[in-house]
Amino acid sequence: MEIERKFLITKLPENLSIYKCRNIEQGYLSTNPVVRVRKDNEDYFLTYKGSGKMVREEYNLPLTKESYYHLIQKADGNIITKKRYEIPTHDNLIIELDLFEGLFQGITLAEVEFESEEQANSYTPPEWFGLDVTYSSEYHNSNMSKKVF
């Protein structure tokens, strides 16, 4: 089960270079249900996500590099690329800060995952967070993959 909130970011935190950074590329084989393939640095995954906004099922299965490159060619729509910074918080959470590249350059989102809905609902974001877009499907990567330019 994935429980997360998502926020637009208009101002980056200071000293971003001190945080762990991952390079992510992903494509969608299906958007309903969500079936995604992802390259995360040198790791590869097939992910299924159930319906929902803040709370939904999520299953990750490892892929080989060869399987990933075979499946990414079958992806529908836009391939999404981004740099993901992992920023630890004082309350033992991790902010995943995504700086999109390519077609979506200029979009910056932060996701925070929680252990429970209660924890998610009581979360107070840092002042550098912008609009809460948790319930906006516009910022689901699966919907971004369908955007026509």
LOMITOR-907685 format. One record per atom (N, C-alpha, C, CB): residue number from 1; x, y, z; atom name. Coordinates in nm, 3 decimals. Glycine has a CB too. Example, Ala and Ser with C-alpha at 12.3 -4.5 7.8 and 13.67 -1.06 7.14 Angstrom:
BEGIN
SITE   i      c1      c2      c3 at
SITE   1   1.319  -0.569   0.780  N
SITE   1   1.230  -0.450   0.780 CA
SITE   1   1.320  -0.330   0.780  C
SITE   1   1.131  -0.447   0.905 CB
SITE   2   1.285  -0.225   0.708  N
SITE   2   1.367  -0.106   0.714 CA
SITE   2   1.290   0.003   0.787  C
SITE   2   1.408  -0.060   0.572 CB
This chain:
BEGIN
SITE   i      c1      c2      c3 at
SITE   1   0.084  -0.118   0.000  N
SITE   1   0.000   0.000   0.000 CA
SITE   1   0.089   0.125   0.000  C
SITE   1  -0.096  -0.001   0.122 CB
SITE   2   0.057   0.216  -0.087  N
SITE   2   0.129   0.342  -0.095 CA
SITE   2   0.039   0.453  -0.040  C
SITE   2   0.174   0.372  -0.242 CB
SITE   3   0.091   0.529   0.055  N
SITE   3   0.021   0.644   0.111 CA
SITE   3   0.113   0.763   0.093  C
SITE   3  -0.019   0.624   0.263 CB
SITE   4   0.076   0.855   0.005  N
SITE   4   0.165   0.967  -0.021 CA
SITE   4   0.088   1.094  -0.053  C
SITE   4   0.259   0.935  -0.135 CB
SITE   5   0.153   1.205  -0.024  N
SITE   5   0.103   1.336  -0.064 CA
SITE   5   0.202   1.396  -0.162  C
SITE   5   0.081   1.431   0.059 CB
SITE   6   0.149   1.481  -0.249  N
SITE   6   0.230   1.537  -0.357 CA
SITE   6   0.210   1.689  -0.361  C
SITE   6   0.192   1.474  -0.494 CB
SITE   7   0.320   1.762  -0.382  N
SITE   7   0.317   1.908  -0.379 CA
SITE   7   0.396   1.965  -0.496  C
SITE   7   0.373   1.961  -0.246 CB
SITE   8   0.345   2.076  -0.553  N
SITE   8   0.424   2.152  -0.648 CA
SITE   8   0.529   2.229  -0.571  C
SITE   8   0.334   2.248  -0.733 CB
SITE   9   0.643   2.248  -0.632  N
SITE   9   0.753   2.322  -0.570 CA
SITE   9   0.787   2.441  -0.658  C
SITE   9   0.878   2.230  -0.548 CB
SITE  10   0.790   2.557  -0.598  N
SITE  10   0.824   2.677  -0.674 CA
SITE  10   0.961   2.731  -0.637  C
SITE  10   0.718   2.785  -0.652 CB
SITE  11   1.014   2.688  -0.522  N
SITE  11   1.146   2.732  -0.477 CA
SITE  11   1.221   2.610  -0.424  C
SITE  11   1.135   2.844  -0.366 CB
SITE  12   1.338   2.583  -0.482  N
SITE  12   1.417   2.467  -0.440 CA
SITE  12   1.483   2.492  -0.305  C
SITE  12   1.523   2.433  -0.546 CB
SITE  13   1.500   2.386  -0.228  N
SITE  13   1.572   2.402  -0.101 CA
SITE  13   1.719   2.433  -0.128  C
SITE  13   1.558   2.275  -0.013 CB
SITE  14   1.784   2.492  -0.030  N
SITE  14   1.926   2.523  -0.043 CA
SITE  14   2.009   2.394  -0.036  C
SITE  14   1.971   2.622   0.067 CB
SITE  15   2.128   2.399  -0.093  N
SITE  15   2.225   2.290  -0.085 CA
SITE  15   2.172   2.158  -0.142  C
SITE  15   2.267   2.269   0.058 CB
SITE  16   2.099   2.164  -0.251  N
SITE  16   2.040   2.044  -0.310 CA
SITE  16   2.145   1.939  -0.342  C
SITE  16   1.963   2.080  -0.436 CB
SITE  17   2.265   1.982  -0.376  N
SITE  17   2.371   1.889  -0.418 CA
SITE  17   2.419   1.797  -0.305  C
SITE  17   2.488   1.968  -0.472 CB
SITE  18   2.384   1.825  -0.180  N
SITE  18   2.430   1.740  -0.070 CA
SITE  18   2.343   1.615  -0.054  C
SITE  18   2.432   1.818   0.060 CB
SITE  19   2.229   1.611  -0.121  N
SITE  19   2.136   1.499  -0.104 CA
SITE  19   2.157   1.393  -0.211  C
SITE  19   1.992   1.549  -0.108 CB
SITE  20   2.121   1.271  -0.176  N
SITE  20   2.128   1.160  -0.270 CA
SITE  20   2.039   1.192  -0.390  C
SITE  20   2.084   1.025  -0.202 CB
SITE  21   2.090   1.165  -0.510  N
SITE  21   2.015   1.193  -0.633 CA
SITE  21   2.011   1.066  -0.719  C
SITE  21   2.079   1.311  -0.712 CB
SITE  22   1.893   1.038  -0.772  N
SITE  22   1.874   0.923  -0.861 CA
SITE  22   1.824   0.974  -0.995  C
SITE  22   1.775   0.820  -0.801 CB
SITE  23   1.869   0.911  -1.103  N
SITE  23   1.820   0.941  -1.237 CA
SITE  23   1.715   0.838  -1.274  C
SITE  23   1.937   0.942  -1.341 CB
SITE  24   1.595   0.886  -1.306  N
SITE  24   1.482   0.797  -1.333 CA
SITE  24   1.431   0.819  -1.475  C
SITE  24   1.368   0.819  -1.230 CB
SITE  25   1.402   0.708  -1.542  N
SITE  25   1.335   0.708  -1.671 CA
SITE  25   1.221   0.608  -1.659  C
SITE  25   1.433   0.673  -1.792 CB
SITE  26   1.102   0.646  -1.706  N
SITE  26   0.990   0.553  -1.694 CA
SITE  26   0.892   0.572  -1.808  C
SITE  26   0.920   0.571  -1.560 CB
SITE  27   0.825   0.460  -1.839  N
SITE  27   0.721   0.461  -1.941 CA
SITE  27   0.604   0.376  -1.895  C
SITE  27   0.775   0.411  -2.077 CB
SITE  28   0.490   0.400  -1.955  N
SITE  28   0.366   0.336  -1.911 CA
SITE  28   0.314   0.241  -2.018  C
SITE  28   0.259   0.441  -1.876 CB
SITE  29   0.297   0.114  -1.978  N
SITE  29   0.240   0.014  -2.066 CA
SITE  29   0.088   0.023  -2.063  C
SITE  29   0.287  -0.128  -2.026 CB
SITE  30   0.036   0.076  -1.952  N
SITE  30  -0.108   0.094  -1.933 CA
SITE  30  -0.126   0.205  -1.829  C
SITE  30  -0.178  -0.040  -1.888 CB
SITE  31  -0.231   0.285  -1.846  N
SITE  31  -0.259   0.388  -1.745 CA
SITE  31  -0.385   0.356  -1.666  C
SITE  31  -0.272   0.524  -1.811 CB
SITE  32  -0.459   0.251  -1.704  N
SITE  32  -0.577   0.210  -1.629 CA
SITE  32  -0.599   0.060  -1.646  C
SITE  32  -0.702   0.289  -1.675 CB
SITE  33  -0.545  -0.022  -1.556  N
SITE  33  -0.467   0.013  -1.438 CA
SITE  33  -0.327   0.062  -1.478  C
SITE  33  -0.457  -0.107  -1.343 CB
SITE  34  -0.261   0.127  -1.384  N
SITE  34  -0.126   0.177  -1.410 CA
SITE  34  -0.027   0.061  -1.407  C
SITE  34  -0.087   0.286  -1.306 CB
SITE  35   0.041   0.042  -1.519  N
SITE  35   0.151  -0.054  -1.529 CA
SITE  35   0.268   0.021  -1.589  C
SITE  35   0.111  -0.182  -1.616 CB
SITE  36   0.375   0.030  -1.512  N
SITE  36   0.488   0.115  -1.549 CA
SITE  36   0.617   0.032  -1.549  C
SITE  36   0.501   0.236  -1.451 CB
SITE  37   0.709   0.070  -1.638  N
SITE  37   0.846   0.019  -1.631 CA
SITE  37   0.935   0.137  -1.597  C
SITE  37   0.891  -0.050  -1.765 CB
SITE  38   1.034   0.111  -1.510  N
SITE  38   1.119   0.220  -1.462 CA
SITE  38   1.265   0.175  -1.456  C
SITE  38   1.072   0.269  -1.324 CB
SITE  39   1.351   0.266  -1.501  N
SITE  39   1.495   0.254  -1.480 CA
SITE  39   1.528   0.356  -1.371  C
SITE  39   1.579   0.280  -1.614 CB
SITE  40   1.585   0.308  -1.261  N
SITE  40   1.618   0.393  -1.147 CA
SITE  40   1.768   0.375  -1.123  C
SITE  40   1.533   0.355  -1.017 CB
SITE  41   1.848   0.470  -1.175  N
SITE  41   1.993   0.453  -1.185 CA
SITE  41   2.020   0.324  -1.262  C
SITE  41   2.061   0.449  -1.042 CB
SITE  42   2.073   0.222  -1.199  N
SITE  42   2.099   0.096  -1.270 CA
SITE  42   2.008  -0.017  -1.222  C
SITE  42   2.245   0.055  -1.251 CB
SITE  43   1.896   0.017  -1.161  N
SITE  43   1.795  -0.081  -1.121 CA
SITE  43   1.674  -0.066  -1.212  C
SITE  43   1.755  -0.064  -0.971 CB
SITE  44   1.603  -0.177  -1.232  N
SITE  44   1.491  -0.181  -1.326 CA
SITE  44   1.371  -0.248  -1.260  C
SITE  44   1.530  -0.255  -1.457 CB
SITE  45   1.250  -0.189  -1.284  N
SITE  45   1.130  -0.239  -1.217 CA
SITE  45   1.009  -0.235  -1.309  C
SITE  45   1.102  -0.157  -1.092 CB
SITE  46   0.918  -0.326  -1.284  N
SITE  46   0.783  -0.323  -1.338 CA
SITE  46   0.693  -0.294  -1.220  C
SITE  46   0.744  -0.459  -1.412 CB
SITE  47   0.607  -0.193  -1.231  N
SITE  47   0.522  -0.152  -1.119 CA
SITE  47   0.376  -0.154  -1.161  C
SITE  47   0.562  -0.012  -1.069 CB
SITE  48   0.293  -0.205  -1.071  N
SITE  48   0.147  -0.198  -1.085 CA
SITE  48   0.098  -0.105  -0.975  C
SITE  48   0.079  -0.342  -1.075 CB
SITE  49   0.012  -0.009  -1.012  N
SITE  49  -0.050   0.079  -0.913 CA
SITE  49  -0.201   0.072  -0.929  C
SITE  49   0.000   0.226  -0.929 CB
SITE  50  -0.271   0.057  -0.818  N
SITE  50  -0.416   0.055  -0.819 CA
SITE  50  -0.472   0.196  -0.830  C
SITE  50  -0.468  -0.013  -0.693 CB
SITE  51  -0.603   0.206  -0.829  N
SITE  51  -0.667   0.338  -0.839 CA
SITE  51  -0.659   0.409  -0.704  C
SITE  51  -0.816   0.324  -0.885 CB
SITE  52  -0.676   0.539  -0.707  N
SITE  52  -0.673   0.619  -0.586 CA
SITE  52  -0.581   0.738  -0.605  C
SITE  52  -0.628   0.535  -0.467 CB
SITE  53  -0.588   0.829  -0.510  N
SITE  53  -0.505   0.950  -0.515 CA
SITE  53  -0.399   0.946  -0.404  C
SITE  53  -0.592   1.077  -0.501 CB
SITE  54  -0.441   0.954  -0.278  N
SITE  54  -0.344   0.955  -0.168 CA
SITE  54  -0.309   0.813  -0.124  C
SITE  54  -0.399   1.035  -0.049 CB
SITE  55  -0.405   0.721  -0.132  N
SITE  55  -0.383   0.584  -0.086 CA
SITE  55  -0.417   0.490  -0.202  C
SITE  55  -0.470   0.551   0.040 CB
SITE  56  -0.320   0.403  -0.235  N
SITE  56  -0.347   0.304  -0.340 CA
SITE  56  -0.247   0.190  -0.333  C
SITE  56  -0.342   0.369  -0.477 CB
SITE  57  -0.290   0.078  -0.390  N
SITE  57  -0.203  -0.038  -0.395 CA
SITE  57  -0.084  -0.010  -0.486  C
SITE  57  -0.280  -0.162  -0.443 CB
SITE  58   0.031  -0.068  -0.451  N
SITE  58   0.149  -0.056  -0.536 CA
SITE  58   0.232  -0.182  -0.520  C
SITE  58   0.232   0.072  -0.501 CB
SITE  59   0.271  -0.241  -0.632  N
SITE  59   0.356  -0.359  -0.632 CA
SITE  59   0.472  -0.334  -0.727  C
SITE  59   0.277  -0.487  -0.673 CB
SITE  60   0.594  -0.357  -0.680  N
SITE  60   0.714  -0.342  -0.761 CA
SITE  60   0.780  -0.477  -0.780  C
SITE  60   0.812  -0.241  -0.695 CB
SITE  61   0.809  -0.510  -0.905  N
SITE  61   0.879  -0.634  -0.937 CA
SITE  61   1.009  -0.601  -1.008  C
SITE  61   0.790  -0.728  -1.023 CB
SITE  62   1.119  -0.666  -0.971  N
SITE  62   1.245  -0.637  -1.039 CA
SITE  62   1.244  -0.686  -1.183  C
SITE  62   1.362  -0.701  -0.962 CB
SITE  63   1.313  -0.613  -1.269  N
SITE  63   1.331  -0.651  -1.409 CA
SITE  63   1.480  -0.660  -1.438  C
SITE  63   1.261  -0.550  -1.505 CB
SITE  64   1.515  -0.735  -1.540  N
SITE  64   1.652  -0.730  -1.590 CA
SITE  64   1.665  -0.608  -1.680  C
SITE  64   1.689  -0.861  -1.666 CB
SITE  65   1.786  -0.567  -1.702  N
SITE  65   1.813  -0.455  -1.793 CA
SITE  65   1.757  -0.484  -1.932  C
SITE  65   1.965  -0.428  -1.801 CB
SITE  66   1.775  -0.606  -1.978  N
SITE  66   1.725  -0.645  -2.111 CA
SITE  66   1.573  -0.637  -2.116  C
SITE  66   1.772  -0.786  -2.147 CB
SITE  67   1.506  -0.686  -2.012  N
SITE  67   1.359  -0.681  -2.008 CA
SITE  67   1.310  -0.537  -2.008  C
SITE  67   1.305  -0.756  -1.884 CB
SITE  68   1.377  -0.452  -1.931  N
SITE  68   1.337  -0.311  -1.927 CA
SITE  68   1.344  -0.249  -2.066  C
SITE  68   1.425  -0.232  -1.829 CB
SITE  69   1.457  -0.266  -2.133  N
SITE  69   1.473  -0.203  -2.265 CA
SITE  69   1.378  -0.262  -2.370  C
SITE  69   1.616  -0.217  -2.313 CB
SITE  70   1.340  -0.387  -2.353  N
SITE  70   1.240  -0.446  -2.441 CA
SITE  70   1.102  -0.383  -2.414  C
SITE  70   1.233  -0.600  -2.420 CB
SITE  71   1.066  -0.372  -2.287  N
SITE  71   0.933  -0.321  -2.252 CA
SITE  71   0.919  -0.170  -2.273  C
SITE  71   0.903  -0.353  -2.108 CB
SITE  72   1.024  -0.092  -2.249  N
SITE  72   1.012   0.054  -2.263 CA
SITE  72   0.976   0.089  -2.408  C
SITE  72   1.145   0.125  -2.221 CB
SITE  73   1.016   0.007  -2.503  N
SITE  73   0.981   0.032  -2.643 CA
SITE  73   0.832   0.014  -2.669  C
SITE  73   1.061  -0.062  -2.734 CB
SITE  74   0.764  -0.055  -2.580  N
SITE  74   0.620  -0.079  -2.594 CA
SITE  74   0.535   0.022  -2.517  C
SITE  74   0.587  -0.219  -2.546 CB
SITE  75   0.601   0.115  -2.449  N
SITE  75   0.530   0.214  -2.368 CA
SITE  75   0.447   0.306  -2.457  C
SITE  75   0.629   0.297  -2.284 CB
SITE  76   0.331   0.342  -2.407  N
SITE  76   0.244   0.437  -2.475 CA
SITE  76   0.278   0.578  -2.430  C
SITE  76   0.094   0.406  -2.447 CB
SITE  77   0.271   0.673  -2.520  N
SITE  77   0.284   0.813  -2.480 CA
SITE  77   0.427   0.855  -2.453  C
SITE  77   0.202   0.840  -2.359 CB
SITE  78   0.439   0.954  -2.365  N
SITE  78   0.568   1.016  -2.334 CA
SITE  78   0.649   0.932  -2.236  C
SITE  78   0.546   1.156  -2.276 CB
SITE  79   0.777   0.924  -2.263  N
SITE  79   0.870   0.867  -2.165 CA
SITE  79   0.907   0.981  -2.070  C
SITE  79   0.999   0.802  -2.235 CB
SITE  80   0.899   0.954  -1.941  N
SITE  80   0.925   1.057  -1.841 CA
SITE  80   1.065   1.038  -1.784  C
SITE  80   0.818   1.052  -1.727 CB
SITE  81   1.141   1.147  -1.780  N
SITE  81   1.273   1.146  -1.720 CA
SITE  81   1.279   1.254  -1.612  C
SITE  81   1.385   1.167  -1.827 CB
SITE  82   1.350   1.221  -1.505  N
SITE  82   1.360   1.316  -1.394 CA
SITE  82   1.478   1.281  -1.305  C
SITE  82   1.230   1.318  -1.311 CB
SITE  83   1.523   1.381  -1.233  N
SITE  83   1.620   1.361  -1.126 CA
SITE  83   1.541   1.362  -0.996  C
SITE  83   1.734   1.472  -1.127 CB
SITE  84   1.566   1.263  -0.912  N
SITE  84   1.495   1.254  -0.783 CA
SITE  84   1.596   1.270  -0.669  C
SITE  84   1.418   1.119  -0.771 CB
SITE  85   1.574   1.373  -0.589  N
SITE  85   1.656   1.397  -0.471 CA
SITE  85   1.583   1.344  -0.349  C
SITE  85   1.690   1.549  -0.456 CB
SITE  86   1.656   1.277  -0.261  N
SITE  86   1.598   1.225  -0.137 CA
SITE  86   1.642   1.314  -0.022  C
SITE  86   1.641   1.077  -0.113 CB
SITE  87   1.545   1.383   0.037  N
SITE  87   1.574   1.481   0.141 CA
SITE  87   1.512   1.433   0.273  C
SITE  87   1.519   1.622   0.103 CB
SITE  88   1.596   1.393   0.370  N
SITE  88   1.541   1.349   0.499 CA
SITE  88   1.484   1.467   0.577  C
SITE  88   1.649   1.278   0.582 CB
SITE  89   1.381   1.440   0.655  N
SITE  89   1.317   1.544   0.736 CA
SITE  89   1.344   1.518   0.884  C
SITE  89   1.165   1.549   0.708 CB
SITE  90   1.315   1.618   0.966  N
SITE  90   1.335   1.605   1.111 CA
SITE  90   1.240   1.503   1.174  C
SITE  90   1.318   1.740   1.178 CB
SITE  91   1.130   1.471   1.105  N
SITE  91   1.034   1.374   1.160 CA
SITE  91   1.046   1.236   1.096  C
SITE  91   0.892   1.426   1.141 CB
SITE  92   1.168   1.203   1.050  N
SITE  92   1.202   1.070   0.997 CA
SITE  92   1.126   1.033   0.870  C
SITE  92   1.177   0.966   1.101 CB
SITE  93   1.088   1.132   0.792  N
SITE  93   1.028   1.108   0.662 CA
SITE  93   1.131   1.141   0.555  C
SITE  93   0.897   1.192   0.644 CB
SITE  94   1.101   1.100   0.433  N
SITE  94   1.189   1.133   0.320 CA
SITE  94   1.105   1.211   0.218  C
SITE  94   1.252   1.003   0.256 CB
SITE  95   1.153   1.328   0.182  N
SITE  95   1.092   1.405   0.073 CA
SITE  95   1.160   1.359  -0.055  C
SITE  95   1.107   1.562   0.094 CB
SITE  96   1.082   1.312  -0.151  N
SITE  96   1.134   1.277  -0.282 CA
SITE  96   1.104   1.395  -0.374  C
SITE  96   1.072   1.143  -0.337 CB
SITE  97   1.209   1.469  -0.406  N
SITE  97   1.197   1.591  -0.486 CA
SITE  97   1.232   1.558  -0.631  C
SITE  97   1.289   1.704  -0.431 CB
SITE  98   1.133   1.569  -0.720  N
SITE  98   1.150   1.534  -0.861 CA
SITE  98   1.166   1.659  -0.946  C
SITE  98   1.032   1.452  -0.911 CB
SITE  99   1.279   1.669  -1.015  N
SITE  99   1.303   1.775  -1.112 CA
SITE  99   1.291   1.710  -1.249  C
SITE  99   1.445   1.844  -1.092 CB
SITE 100   1.182   1.739  -1.316  N
SITE 100   1.154   1.676  -1.445 CA
SITE 100   1.245   1.733  -1.553  C
SITE 100   1.007   1.695  -1.484 CB
SITE 101   1.273   1.647  -1.650  N
SITE 101   1.358   1.684  -1.762 CA
SITE 101   1.281   1.663  -1.891  C
SITE 101   1.491   1.602  -1.762 CB
SITE 102   1.343   1.693  -2.003  N
SITE 102   1.282   1.666  -2.133 CA
SITE 102   1.154   1.743  -2.153  C
SITE 102   1.255   1.519  -2.149 CB
SITE 103   1.049   1.675  -2.197  N
SITE 103   0.920   1.738  -2.226 CA
SITE 103   0.861   1.812  -2.106  C
SITE 103   0.822   1.634  -2.274 CB
SITE 104   0.893   1.768  -1.987  N
SITE 104   0.833   1.824  -1.866 CA
SITE 104   0.929   1.912  -1.786  C
SITE 104   0.781   1.713  -1.779 CB
SITE 105   1.039   1.951  -1.850  N
SITE 105   1.136   2.038  -1.782 CA
SITE 105   1.065   2.162  -1.728  C
SITE 105   1.250   2.079  -1.879 CB
SITE 106   1.098   2.197  -1.606  N
SITE 106   1.035   2.312  -1.541 CA
SITE 106   0.933   2.271  -1.437  C
SITE 106   0.969   2.400  -1.644 CB
SITE 107   0.885   2.147  -1.444  N
SITE 107   0.792   2.097  -1.340 CA
SITE 107   0.877   2.038  -1.228  C
SITE 107   0.691   1.990  -1.398 CB
SITE 108   0.846   2.079  -1.107  N
SITE 108   0.915   2.027  -0.989 CA
SITE 108   0.809   1.985  -0.887  C
SITE 108   1.013   2.133  -0.928 CB
SITE 109   0.814   1.858  -0.848  N
SITE 109   0.717   1.802  -0.755 CA
SITE 109   0.789   1.738  -0.637  C
SITE 109   0.626   1.699  -0.825 CB
SITE 110   0.726   1.741  -0.522  N
SITE 110   0.775   1.668  -0.404 CA
SITE 110   0.668   1.569  -0.362  C
SITE 110   0.811   1.766  -0.287 CB
SITE 111   0.713   1.447  -0.331  N
SITE 111   0.624   1.345  -0.278 CA
SITE 111   0.677   1.304  -0.141  C
SITE 111   0.615   1.221  -0.374 CB
SITE 112   0.584   1.281  -0.051  N
SITE 112   0.621   1.233   0.082 CA
SITE 112   0.533   1.111   0.110  C
SITE 112   0.602   1.345   0.193 CB
SITE 113   0.598   0.998   0.144  N
SITE 113   0.525   0.876   0.176 CA
SITE 113   0.509   0.861   0.326  C
SITE 113   0.596   0.753   0.117 CB
SITE 114   0.396   0.802   0.366  N
SITE 114   0.361   0.791   0.507 CA
SITE 114   0.326   0.648   0.543  C
SITE 114   0.244   0.884   0.541 CB
SITE 115   0.329   0.621   0.672  N
SITE 115   0.293   0.489   0.724 CA
SITE 115   0.141   0.472   0.738  C
SITE 115   0.360   0.467   0.860 CB
SITE 116   0.068   0.584   0.753  N
SITE 116  -0.076   0.575   0.774 CA
SITE 116  -0.146   0.697   0.714  C
SITE 116  -0.109   0.563   0.926 CB
SITE 117  -0.275   0.685   0.692  N
SITE 117  -0.353   0.799   0.644 CA
SITE 117  -0.355   0.910   0.748  C
SITE 117  -0.497   0.756   0.610 CB
SITE 118  -0.361   0.874   0.875  N
SITE 118  -0.362   0.974   0.982 CA
SITE 118  -0.235   1.058   0.978  C
SITE 118  -0.378   0.906   1.119 CB
SITE 119  -0.121   0.990   0.961  N
SITE 119   0.007   1.061   0.953 CA
SITE 119   0.009   1.153   0.831  C
SITE 119   0.125   0.960   0.946 CB
SITE 120  -0.043   1.105   0.719  N
SITE 120  -0.047   1.186   0.596 CA
SITE 120  -0.135   1.309   0.614  C
SITE 120  -0.098   1.101   0.477 CB
SITE 121  -0.250   1.289   0.674  N
SITE 121  -0.344   1.400   0.692 CA
SITE 121  -0.296   1.504   0.793  C
SITE 121  -0.478   1.347   0.736 CB
SITE 122  -0.210   1.464   0.885  N
SITE 122  -0.163   1.559   0.986 CA
SITE 122  -0.028   1.622   0.947  C
SITE 122  -0.150   1.488   1.122 CB
SITE 123   0.024   1.588   0.832  N
SITE 123   0.155   1.637   0.789 CA
SITE 123   0.152   1.787   0.760  C
SITE 123   0.202   1.560   0.665 CB
SITE 124   0.249   1.858   0.814  N
SITE 124   0.267   2.000   0.783 CA
SITE 124   0.390   2.012   0.695  C
SITE 124   0.281   2.086   0.915 CB
SITE 125   0.371   2.051   0.569  N
SITE 125   0.485   2.059   0.478 CA
SITE 125   0.577   2.175   0.511  C
SITE 125   0.437   2.071   0.335 CB
SITE 126   0.704   2.164   0.468  N
SITE 126   0.796   2.277   0.490 CA
SITE 126   0.752   2.399   0.410  C
SITE 126   0.940   2.237   0.452 CB
SITE 127   0.802   2.515   0.449  N
SITE 127   0.758   2.641   0.386 CA
SITE 127   0.796   2.650   0.239  C
SITE 127   0.817   2.758   0.459 CB
SITE 128   0.894   2.573   0.192  N
SITE 128   0.933   2.580   0.051 CA
SITE 128   0.843   2.497  -0.040  C
SITE 128   1.076   2.534   0.036 CB
SITE 129   0.746   2.424   0.018  N
SITE 129   0.647   2.351  -0.061 CA
SITE 129   0.542   2.449  -0.111  C
SITE 129   0.581   2.237   0.022 CB
SITE 130   0.491   2.423  -0.232  N
SITE 130   0.383   2.503  -0.287 CA
SITE 130   0.250   2.432  -0.273  C
SITE 130   0.410   2.536  -0.433 CB
SITE 131   0.170   2.441  -0.375  N
SITE 131   0.034   2.387  -0.378 CA
SITE 131   0.031   2.236  -0.357  C
SITE 131  -0.033   2.422  -0.509 CB
SITE 132  -0.059   2.189  -0.271  N
SITE 132  -0.082   2.046  -0.250 CA
SITE 132  -0.163   1.994  -0.369  C
SITE 132  -0.157   2.019  -0.113 CB
SITE 133  -0.104   1.903  -0.447  N
SITE 133  -0.171   1.848  -0.567 CA
SITE 133  -0.199   1.699  -0.551  C
SITE 133  -0.084   1.873  -0.693 CB
SITE 134  -0.206   1.654  -0.427  N
SITE 134  -0.231   1.513  -0.398 CA
SITE 134  -0.355   1.463  -0.470  C
SITE 134  -0.246   1.491  -0.247 CB
SITE 135  -0.459   1.543  -0.471  N
SITE 135  -0.586   1.498  -0.529 CA
SITE 135  -0.606   1.545  -0.673  C
SITE 135  -0.701   1.546  -0.444 CB
SITE 136  -0.502   1.595  -0.736  N
SITE 136  -0.508   1.637  -0.875 CA
SITE 136  -0.445   1.530  -0.964  C
SITE 136  -0.437   1.774  -0.895 CB
SITE 137  -0.524   1.465  -1.046  N
SITE 137  -0.470   1.361  -1.133 CA
SITE 137  -0.379   1.419  -1.240  C
SITE 137  -0.583   1.284  -1.197 CB
SITE 138  -0.383   1.550  -1.261  N
SITE 138  -0.297   1.615  -1.361 CA
SITE 138  -0.149   1.587  -1.334  C
SITE 138  -0.321   1.766  -1.362 CB
SITE 139  -0.112   1.570  -1.208  N
SITE 139   0.029   1.551  -1.173 CA
SITE 139   0.066   1.407  -1.144  C
SITE 139   0.062   1.635  -1.054 CB
SITE 140  -0.023   1.313  -1.176  N
SITE 140   0.017   1.172  -1.173 CA
SITE 140   0.104   1.149  -1.296  C
SITE 140  -0.108   1.075  -1.171 CB
SITE 141   0.218   1.088  -1.278  N
SITE 141   0.308   1.065  -1.391 CA
SITE 141   0.240   0.987  -1.502  C
SITE 141   0.432   0.992  -1.345 CB
SITE 142   0.149   0.896  -1.466  N
SITE 142   0.078   0.819  -1.568 CA
SITE 142  -0.006   0.910  -1.657  C
SITE 142  -0.011   0.713  -1.503 CB
SITE 143  -0.066   1.013  -1.602  N
SITE 143  -0.143   1.108  -1.683 CA
SITE 143  -0.051   1.201  -1.760  C
SITE 143  -0.239   1.190  -1.594 CB
SITE 144   0.061   1.237  -1.702  N
SITE 144   0.158   1.319  -1.774 CA
SITE 144   0.210   1.245  -1.897  C
SITE 144   0.276   1.358  -1.681 CB
SITE 145   0.219   1.114  -1.887  N
SITE 145   0.268   1.035  -2.001 CA
SITE 145   0.172   1.044  -2.120  C
SITE 145   0.288   0.888  -1.960 CB
SITE 146   0.046   1.077  -2.095  N
SITE 146  -0.055   1.086  -2.204 CA
SITE 146  -0.068   1.227  -2.260  C
SITE 146  -0.190   1.040  -2.153 CB
SITE 147   0.000   1.325  -2.199  N
SITE 147  -0.016   1.463  -2.242 CA
SITE 147   0.037   1.482  -2.384  C
SITE 147   0.056   1.557  -2.146 CB
SITE 148  -0.041   1.553  -2.464  N
SITE 148  -0.004   1.580  -2.603 CA
SITE 148   0.056   1.720  -2.611  C
SITE 148  -0.128   1.567  -2.697 CB
SITE 149   0.167   1.732  -2.679  N
SITE 149   0.234   1.862  -2.693 CA
SITE 149   0.217   1.914  -2.835  C
SITE 149   0.384   1.851  -2.658 CB
